[in-house]
Amino acid sequence: MSDQLKISTIPLDSCCGCHMALVNMGTDLLDILAANVLVFSPVLMDKKSIQPCTVALVEGGVRNHENAEKLKELRQKADILIALGTCASFGGISGMGSAFTTLELLSNAYGADFSPEDLPVLEPRVTPIDAHVAVDYYIPGCPPPIGLLKETLGSLLAGEKPRRVDLPVCAECKRTVKKHLQPELKRLADNLPEPDECLLSQGFICLGSVSRCGCGAVCTHAGVPCRGCRGPIDRVFIEPTHGILHDLTRRISHFTGSKVSDIESRLKDTLHTFYRYTLSVPEMRRKDAEQIHQLIWRIKV
Amino acid sequence: MSKTVTINPVTRIEGHGKITLVRDELGNLSDVRFCVQEFRGFEKFCEGTLAEALPSITSRICGICPIPHNLASIKAIEECFGTVITPTAGMLRELLALGQFIESHMLSLALLSLPDLVSRDSKPEHRNILGMYQANKEAVKKALEVRSFGTAICGILGRSPVHPIGPRIGGFVLPLSADEAKQLIEKAAPIGPALVWFGQLMRTLFEKNADYIETLGDIETSYMGLSKNGTLSFYDGDIKVIKESGSLIANFKPSAYFDFIEEKVENWSYMKFPVLKTGERFRVGPLARVNIADTIPTPLAAQELEWFRSKWPRPAHKTLCYHYARFIELLYAFERAVQLLGTPGITGKDIFTKPEIKAGLGVGVVEAPRGTLVHRYELDEEGKAVKVDIIVATQHNNYGYNDALKATALKIIGDGDPDENTLNKLEMVVRAYDPCLSCATHAQGQSPWTVELLDSSGVRLKEWRR
């Protein structure tokens, strides 16, 4: 059949969780794959070399030179290339490795005198895939929400442009905002949030207001503050005067009447709280409104 | 001699790896090594993380078994804080762990490994889940239906797809509602019959492939795993180690793990080699746990165990028996999940104990589908991670892979070039362990699958990449 699409999937520097999200589609996935042609997918089949394809789904960012080589080869052979998940889109969780030198990372694991032989060479930092190749669509999420996956794949297979989602998680969150003057910043480690009130206004750091929705706000509804696994919304991402930490500290200040500088001095762990998924995004690193440039291991790019 | 054949990547496993075959001066095969190549650096970049963020960050080590990582992480923190969770929270955690076992075991069996046994002579392009789907839609649908029950448990209790947010330090974020429990019980109804049908398939496949079972990965080792009251346990219990003869070597509390186990380094692999301090090598995972269990308390699994032991007396050693043990555990996980869902306390509202943040050391041990998983944290007085150590199941099986591959290669690889079918047999040995190289690479990352042939001085004579 001529209208069959050739599909490829590949994991790079990742946990395979986005592939699991695909597999969790169950027979829906198999029906899609059976109606089209899966031409390359090392997790699912024995084809050993990258094939020409219509749609390529890439999971994971680039941690070493081999990731970059495979990615480039796939880009050359794919009509449409999709960043599947947050590691491919933004570097993701292991992007936090960019806060350390490769030597620090390796010697922590294997000792100071470790000398790897015949292994893929680590890049100085983790990078999202669009630092290496052109990306046609992004489906961020850790992993991407299954409804959004089905919708996006459905649109692509029908030859339509997928819907773009750019509202903050707050748009999907049912919690209601209240103002409290000067409350303490609370930690989830030893607190259980109130059931219906906005987590940020209760004093928990929640990234919902600066993060992209599409997840159905499952975390905040369960009483777990958002950590921005789908990355920042366009405003925060694109506008130079906005930033994740910058916008949030001002919002907390607005709720509490506390000074921004006071709030900033009470933050305990900026790296893993605010930049858990986006430390390796070049655009974010260059923003004056962000503190990423203070956290990241600084080398010439 | 200089012609290069490439195997890259080795397929139908979770992540990538590499096998090296070593020949001595006379050209005889002298060693076979399973190496892991990439690097992500979790233990380093987790330093400085607040305790409450560790379970969520470390679950991202692995998208296939995120729940065991999440639970081991929480247990380590709770041990450090001295937090004791409520009985309902304990039951919910066990149920969640069972959900992950169902999901992961069925993934390994149906989607990754069984194509080798179902279509043993078919071409590589048909030897996969889609080939099976086109040949027998009903069988694959049944397998996926079983798996979806596990996914439903993980989704409802995990509260978020794949990476869970439901479990928290001190218990759970939300109770299981009566509606949710009912939903799961209804979903369980067709799973029992599907598993019984699947059991027939397993026995048929094991009879049809008896030659593979006997020859591939034929080694004898000790075994390690969690055990509670002499039976299978995935969430808690003591660590038990038995000898290849079946006699007990050690039985200790998870917190004493580092008193009994040490890691060896081999200069040719990034993946360290855990052994007992007495030097004993062991294996972990489904076969280890089934060998360690005296009995299994649920009827279908007990019946299957009896048949298994009648064919392969305890302890069973054949590496491909990992698949059968995996199926027995799958039955147990399903039956135990249904039992728990029928326990009145499971929907109890008492699911949270307020933790008290303090400095200290905590060790959290659970069974992941692939074997024993250990998280050890040193936390400061703010509950920030000062040091993070994670030892994953795939690491615990490091000698297991290498010894089994060596035994197999010595049997099936002669002087000539191995063909695709022969190389796939080496892959089958690795697949039996269901290695999770996402996990193995929390430090090491992923690598392509290649088979290398080295001479005794380490010079590469040949490399197969596909």
Interface residues (C-beta under 8 A of the other chain):
Chain A: P11 L12 D13 S14 C15 C16 G17 C18 H19 M20 A21 V23 N24 G26 T27 L30 L33 A34 L38 P42 V43 L44 M45 D46 K47 K48 S49 R63 N64 E66 G92 I93 S94 M96 G97 A99 F100 E104 L105 L106 N108 A109 Y110 P116 E117 L119 P120 L122 C142 P143 P145 I146 R187 L188 A189 D190 N191 L192 V218 C219 A222 G223 V224 R227 K268 D269 L271 H272 T273 R276
Chain B: T6 I7 N8 P9 V10 T11 R12 I13 E14 G15 H16 Q37 E38 F39 R40 G41 F42 E43 K44 F45 C46 G48 T49 L50 A51 E52 A53 S56 I57 R60 I61 C62 G63 I64 P66 L107 L111 P124 E125 R127 N128 I129 L130 Y133 Q134 V140 K141 L144 R147 S148 T151 R159 S160 P161 V162 H163 I165 G166 R168 I169 G170 V173 L174 V265 W268 Y270 F352 K354 P355 E356 I357 E382 G383 K384 N424 S438 A443 Q444 G445 Q446 S447 P448 R465 R466
